[in-house]
């Protein structure tokens, strides 16, 4: 069981990515989602990352809010247009 409240930093750690603010900012800037692609279907995720994101979002568990936040961040370029 996971005892800490999920955060964006912890999500990046769970995904095996750099979790400091600079790493998160760089990832978000370089991985914006195309309009017709759902976040968990993006080609930059590994199979295990994709499964983690999809399963926790579908369960609507404690990770879902943080996953939604990441989805919003990865869709920023689209929101500005």
Backbone as CSV, one residue per row, in Angstrom:
resi,resn,N_x,N_y,N_z,CA_x,CA_y,CA_z,C_x,C_y,C_z
1,UNK,0.840,-1.182,0.000,0.000,0.000,0.000,0.883,1.243,0.000
2,UNK,0.393,2.264,-0.652,1.133,3.511,-0.771,0.650,4.458,0.314
3,UNK,1.544,4.880,1.220,1.140,5.662,2.377,1.166,7.169,2.163
4,UNK,1.959,7.651,1.219,2.050,9.082,0.988,0.932,9.553,0.079
5,UNK,0.489,10.810,0.301,-0.478,11.419,-0.604,0.218,11.657,-1.940
6,UNK,-0.335,11.154,-3.026,0.316,11.328,-4.319,0.475,12.809,-4.694
7,UNK,1.606,13.104,-5.267,1.919,14.435,-5.782,2.462,14.255,-7.200
8,UNK,2.610,15.341,-7.898,3.187,15.270,-9.233,4.606,14.716,-9.177
9,UNK,5.362,15.118,-8.173,6.728,14.617,-8.010,6.737,13.108,-7.786
10,UNK,5.829,12.622,-6.939,5.754,11.177,-6.684,5.278,10.419,-7.921
11,UNK,4.389,11.030,-8.693,3.950,10.394,-9.932,5.124,10.221,-10.888
12,UNK,5.940,11.260,-11.023,7.105,11.149,-11.898,8.060,10.075,-11.395
13,UNK,8.227,9.972,-10.079,9.064,8.902,-9.520,8.478,7.533,-9.865
14,UNK,7.165,7.374,-9.706,6.509,6.099,-10.013,6.674,5.725,-11.483
15,UNK,6.728,6.751,-12.337,6.892,6.510,-13.774,8.353,6.332,-14.173
16,UNK,9.257,6.440,-13.198,10.683,6.264,-13.479,11.312,7.465,-14.160
17,UNK,10.738,8.632,-13.945,11.225,9.862,-14.569,11.845,10.765,-13.512
18,UNK,12.652,11.715,-13.958,13.204,12.701,-13.039,12.070,13.460,-12.369
19,UNK,12.150,13.635,-11.066,11.017,14.209,-10.334,11.299,15.582,-9.737
20,UNK,12.460,16.161,-10.036,12.698,17.527,-9.565,11.944,18.484,-10.494
21,UNK,11.732,19.713,-10.066,10.912,20.653,-10.814,11.450,20.915,-12.222
22,UNK,12.756,21.019,-12.361,13.344,21.256,-13.687,13.061,20.087,-14.621
23,UNK,13.209,18.866,-14.125,12.931,17.676,-14.946,11.461,17.618,-15.349
24,UNK,10.578,17.924,-14.412,9.139,17.928,-14.706,8.826,18.990,-15.762
25,UNK,9.347,20.196,-15.567,9.115,21.283,-16.528,9.628,20.914,-17.917
26,UNK,10.811,20.322,-17.988,11.387,19.922,-19.273,10.555,18.828,-19.933
27,UNK,10.093,17.863,-19.141,9.264,16.787,-19.687,7.975,17.360,-20.257
28,UNK,7.315,18.204,-19.495,6.047,18.798,-19.934,6.254,19.606,-21.215
29,UNK,7.318,20.399,-21.253,7.574,21.239,-22.429,7.850,20.416,-23.679
30,UNK,8.459,19.263,-23.520,8.855,18.474,-24.687,7.913,17.309,-25.000
31,UNK,6.832,17.177,-24.246,5.901,16.064,-24.463,4.447,16.540,-24.508
32,UNK,4.176,17.581,-25.242,2.798,18.044,-25.372,2.000,17.059,-26.229
33,UNK,0.773,16.809,-25.803,-0.075,15.818,-26.469,-0.749,16.392,-27.711
34,UNK,-0.786,15.615,-28.779,-1.616,16.001,-29.923,-3.089,16.003,-29.500
35,UNK,-3.882,16.799,-30.159,-5.291,16.986,-29.784,-6.078,15.680,-29.717
36,UNK,-5.816,14.750,-30.606,-6.614,13.530,-30.705,-6.016,12.330,-29.961
37,UNK,-5.044,12.558,-29.088,-4.391,11.462,-28.370,-4.680,11.579,-26.876
38,UNK,-5.205,10.496,-26.304,-5.404,10.457,-24.857,-4.041,10.279,-24.196
39,UNK,-3.878,10.855,-23.026,-2.570,10.868,-22.387,-1.949,9.478,-22.282
40,UNK,-2.690,8.498,-21.804,-2.105,7.161,-21.600,-1.799,6.457,-22.914
41,UNK,-2.274,7.006,-24.047,-2.005,6.395,-25.347,-0.817,7.036,-26.065
42,UNK,-0.238,8.067,-25.477,0.880,8.757,-26.116,2.040,7.794,-26.338
43,UNK,2.728,7.979,-27.460,3.794,7.041,-27.823,5.078,7.223,-27.017
44,UNK,5.147,8.242,-26.175,6.363,8.431,-25.379,6.358,7.637,-24.077
45,UNK,5.260,6.970,-23.744,5.213,6.133,-22.538,5.657,4.720,-22.861
46,UNK,6.312,4.090,-21.899,6.580,2.652,-22.016,5.282,1.907,-21.690
47,UNK,5.251,0.628,-21.942,4.066,-0.172,-21.643,3.710,-0.096,-20.156
48,UNK,4.689,-0.217,-19.283,4.403,-0.186,-17.844,3.919,1.200,-17.402
49,UNK,4.478,2.257,-17.959,4.004,3.611,-17.639,2.558,3.783,-18.102
50,UNK,2.287,3.336,-19.308,0.938,3.435,-19.879,-0.064,2.677,-19.006
51,UNK,0.298,1.478,-18.590,-0.596,0.675,-17.742,-0.821,1.332,-16.387
52,UNK,0.222,1.895,-15.796,0.089,2.581,-14.509,-0.897,3.741,-14.641
53,UNK,-0.688,4.588,-15.629,-1.551,5.757,-15.816,-2.993,5.346,-16.086
54,UNK,-3.181,4.414,-16.975,-4.520,3.983,-17.349,-5.255,3.320,-16.190
55,UNK,-4.595,2.412,-15.515,-5.270,1.662,-14.447,-5.663,2.569,-13.282
56,UNK,-4.788,3.469,-12.897,-5.118,4.341,-11.764,-6.163,5.385,-12.144
57,UNK,-6.140,5.847,-13.367,-7.154,6.798,-13.805,-8.521,6.115,-13.854
58,UNK,-8.565,4.876,-14.377,-9.827,4.142,-14.466,-10.381,3.786,-13.094
59,UNK,-9.495,3.482,-12.147,-9.927,3.157,-10.782,-10.430,4.398,-10.049
60,UNK,-10.060,5.573,-10.551,-10.390,6.840,-9.905,-9.914,6.821,-8.444
61,UNK,-8.687,6.326,-8.260,-8.122,6.237,-6.918,-7.348,7.514,-6.575
62,UNK,-6.515,7.430,-5.553,-5.793,8.613,-5.077,-4.827,9.200,-6.115
63,UNK,-4.431,8.398,-7.106,-3.541,8.887,-8.160,-4.290,9.658,-9.246
64,UNK,-5.600,9.467,-9.348,-6.364,10.023,-10.466,-6.253,11.545,-10.555
65,UNK,-6.287,12.231,-9.440,-6.200,13.701,-9.457,-4.846,14.149,-9.988
66,UNK,-3.787,13.474,-9.561,-2.443,13.837,-10.019,-2.280,13.493,-11.503
67,UNK,-2.846,12.387,-11.930,-2.799,12.013,-13.345,-3.569,13.030,-14.177
68,UNK,-4.708,13.496,-13.680,-5.457,14.555,-14.369,-4.632,15.837,-14.467
69,UNK,-3.910,16.159,-13.408,-3.048,17.340,-13.427,-1.981,17.204,-14.509
70,UNK,-1.362,16.026,-14.583,-0.354,15.800,-15.614,-0.977,15.910,-17.000
71,UNK,-2.164,15.369,-17.177,-2.852,15.462,-18.452,-3.061,16.927,-18.848
72,UNK,-3.471,17.753,-17.905,-3.653,19.180,-18.175,-2.332,19.833,-18.572
73,UNK,-1.272,19.495,-17.863,0.037,20.068,-18.188,0.500,19.657,-19.584
74,UNK,0.226,18.421,-19.954,0.650,17.936,-21.264,-0.252,18.435,-22.386
75,UNK,-1.313,19.130,-22.038,-2.237,19.683,-23.027,-2.181,21.214,-23.054
76,UNK,-1.212,21.812,-22.407,-1.138,23.272,-22.295,-1.066,23.972,-23.635
77,UNK,-0.255,23.480,-24.554,-0.126,24.129,-25.853,-1.466,24.202,-26.570
78,UNK,-2.276,23.182,-26.426,-3.585,23.156,-27.060,-4.520,24.166,-26.427
79,UNK,-4.387,24.368,-25.110,-5.258,25.292,-24.414,-4.965,26.737,-24.787
80,UNK,-3.743,27.029,-25.178,-3.369,28.393,-25.549,-3.836,28.753,-26.947
81,UNK,-4.110,27.758,-27.766,-4.474,28.031,-29.163,-5.945,28.335,-29.301
